[in-house]
């Protein structure tokens, strides 16, 4: 698996995308749930502007591990290039839910907002504390995220995820 991944990455860096896909396919023969091989296969299609195929592979990576932000973010970045801003927004939000403390996700979400001349109305300052509980650290601020400003109709799965983060 490691040899095939290294060969795939080497081929990708040479822009030999067919060879890279061949090596990633070999990885997936040996290890069908290898997230990186699925993700990188999507990248090969993305680099060749085969957006529909790339999207299929990014979605496959998301199904393999919905708690990793990378496939959501790569998919969103590709969607931005295609001009599909609404779907890109959704992917960036899913990335933020998957890894809410990953600065890259928030940077890219803010970049999306800038491209769309949209102001994100949230304050990100760490964990939200229970207002009834005594504060352990006075420097800790509450998180106030209003997803209704980002998504016209909040999907239940996202609101449930944000509730979980708020209950910590």
C-alpha positions as CSV (number, residue, x, y, z in Angstrom):
1,X,0.0,0.0,0.0
2,X,2.8,2.4,1.0
3,X,4.7,1.7,-2.2
4,X,1.6,2.3,-4.4
5,X,0.8,5.5,-2.6
6,X,4.3,6.8,-3.0
7,X,4.3,5.9,-6.7
8,X,0.9,7.6,-7.1
9,X,2.2,10.8,-5.4
10,X,5.3,10.8,-7.5
11,X,3.2,10.4,-10.7
12,X,0.9,13.2,-9.5
13,X,3.8,15.5,-8.9
14,X,5.0,14.8,-12.5
15,X,1.4,15.6,-13.7
16,X,1.0,12.1,-15.0
17,X,-2.5,11.8,-13.7
18,X,-3.3,8.5,-15.5
19,X,-0.3,6.9,-13.8
20,X,-1.3,8.4,-10.5
21,X,-4.8,7.0,-10.7
22,X,-3.4,3.6,-11.7
23,X,-1.4,3.6,-8.5
24,X,-4.2,4.9,-6.3
25,X,-6.4,2.1,-7.8
26,X,-3.8,-0.4,-6.7
27,X,-3.9,1.0,-3.2
28,X,-7.7,0.7,-3.2
29,X,-7.4,-3.0,-4.4
30,X,-5.3,-3.7,-1.3
31,X,-7.1,-1.3,1.1
32,X,-10.6,-0.4,-0.2
33,X,-11.2,2.1,2.6
34,X,-8.0,4.1,2.1
35,X,-9.2,7.8,2.5
36,X,-6.1,9.3,1.0
37,X,-6.2,7.1,-2.2
38,X,-9.8,8.1,-2.7
39,X,-9.2,11.8,-2.1
40,X,-6.1,11.9,-4.3
41,X,-8.0,10.1,-7.1
42,X,-10.4,13.0,-6.9
43,X,-7.5,15.4,-7.1
44,X,-6.2,13.8,-10.3
45,X,-9.6,14.4,-12.0
46,X,-9.8,17.9,-10.5
47,X,-6.4,18.8,-12.0
48,X,-7.6,17.7,-15.4
49,X,-10.8,19.8,-15.1
50,X,-12.9,16.7,-15.0
51,X,-15.1,18.2,-12.3
52,X,-17.9,15.6,-12.3
53,X,-15.6,12.7,-11.8
54,X,-13.6,14.7,-9.2
55,X,-16.8,15.4,-7.3
56,X,-17.8,11.7,-7.3
57,X,-14.4,10.8,-5.7
58,X,-14.6,13.7,-3.2
59,X,-18.1,12.5,-2.2
60,X,-16.7,8.9,-1.9
61,X,-14.0,10.2,0.5
62,X,-16.6,12.1,2.5
63,X,-18.7,8.8,2.8
64,X,-15.5,7.0,4.0
65,X,-14.8,9.5,6.7
66,X,-17.3,12.4,7.2
67,X,-15.2,13.6,10.2
68,X,-12.3,14.7,8.1
69,X,-12.6,18.2,6.6
70,X,-10.2,17.7,3.6
71,X,-12.6,16.2,1.0
72,X,-15.3,18.8,1.9
73,X,-12.8,21.6,1.5
74,X,-11.2,20.3,-1.8
75,X,-14.7,19.8,-3.2
76,X,-15.8,23.3,-2.1
77,X,-12.6,24.8,-3.7
78,X,-13.4,23.0,-6.9
79,X,-17.0,24.2,-6.8
80,X,-15.9,27.8,-6.4
81,X,-13.8,27.5,-9.5
82,X,-16.9,26.2,-11.3
83,X,-19.0,29.1,-10.0
84,X,-21.3,26.8,-7.9
85,X,-21.1,29.1,-4.9
86,X,-24.2,27.8,-3.0
87,X,-23.0,24.2,-3.0
88,X,-19.4,25.4,-2.2
89,X,-20.8,27.2,0.9
90,X,-22.5,24.0,2.0
91,X,-19.3,22.0,1.6
92,X,-17.3,24.6,3.5
93,X,-19.9,24.5,6.3
94,X,-19.6,20.7,6.4
95,X,-15.9,21.0,6.6
96,X,-16.2,23.4,9.6
97,X,-18.5,21.0,11.3
98,X,-16.1,18.1,10.7
99,X,-13.1,20.0,12.1
100,X,-14.3,23.2,13.8
101,X,-10.9,24.0,15.2
102,X,-9.0,23.7,11.9
103,X,-8.0,27.3,10.9
104,X,-7.6,26.3,7.2
105,X,-11.4,25.6,7.0
106,X,-12.3,29.0,8.5
107,X,-9.8,30.8,6.3
108,X,-11.3,29.2,3.2
109,X,-14.9,29.9,4.4
110,X,-13.9,33.6,4.9
111,X,-12.4,33.6,1.4
112,X,-15.6,32.2,0.0
113,X,-17.5,35.0,1.8
114,X,-15.2,37.6,0.4
115,X,-15.7,36.3,-3.1
116,X,-19.5,36.5,-2.6
117,X,-19.4,39.9,-0.9
118,X,-21.0,38.3,2.1
119,X,-20.2,39.0,5.7
120,X,-20.1,36.1,8.0
121,X,-21.8,37.0,11.2
122,X,-20.1,34.9,13.8
123,X,-17.7,35.2,16.6
124,X,-15.3,32.3,17.0
125,X,-13.5,32.4,20.3
126,X,-13.2,28.8,21.5
127,X,-15.6,26.7,23.4
128,X,-19.0,27.8,24.5
129,X,-19.4,27.6,28.2
130,X,-22.5,26.8,30.2
131,X,-23.9,30.2,31.3
132,X,-25.0,28.6,34.6
133,X,-21.6,27.0,35.4
134,X,-18.9,29.0,37.1
135,X,-16.2,30.1,34.7
136,X,-13.0,28.2,34.9
137,X,-11.2,30.7,32.8
138,X,-12.3,34.3,32.5
139,X,-10.5,34.6,29.1
140,X,-12.8,32.0,27.6
141,X,-15.6,33.5,25.5
142,X,-18.8,32.1,24.3
143,X,-19.2,31.0,20.7
144,X,-22.1,32.7,18.9
145,X,-22.6,31.1,15.5
146,X,-25.8,31.9,13.6
147,X,-26.0,29.4,10.8
148,X,-29.2,30.9,9.5
149,X,-27.1,33.7,8.0
150,X,-25.0,31.1,6.2
151,X,-27.6,28.6,5.1
152,X,-31.1,29.6,4.3
153,X,-32.6,26.4,5.7
154,X,-30.4,24.7,8.2
155,X,-30.1,21.0,7.5
156,X,-30.9,19.1,10.7
157,X,-27.7,17.1,10.6
158,X,-25.6,20.4,10.8
159,X,-27.7,22.0,13.5
160,X,-27.4,18.9,15.6
161,X,-23.7,18.9,15.1
162,X,-23.4,22.5,16.2
163,X,-25.5,21.7,19.3
164,X,-23.1,19.1,20.3
165,X,-20.2,21.6,20.1
166,X,-22.2,24.1,22.1
167,X,-22.9,21.6,24.8
168,X,-19.2,21.0,25.7
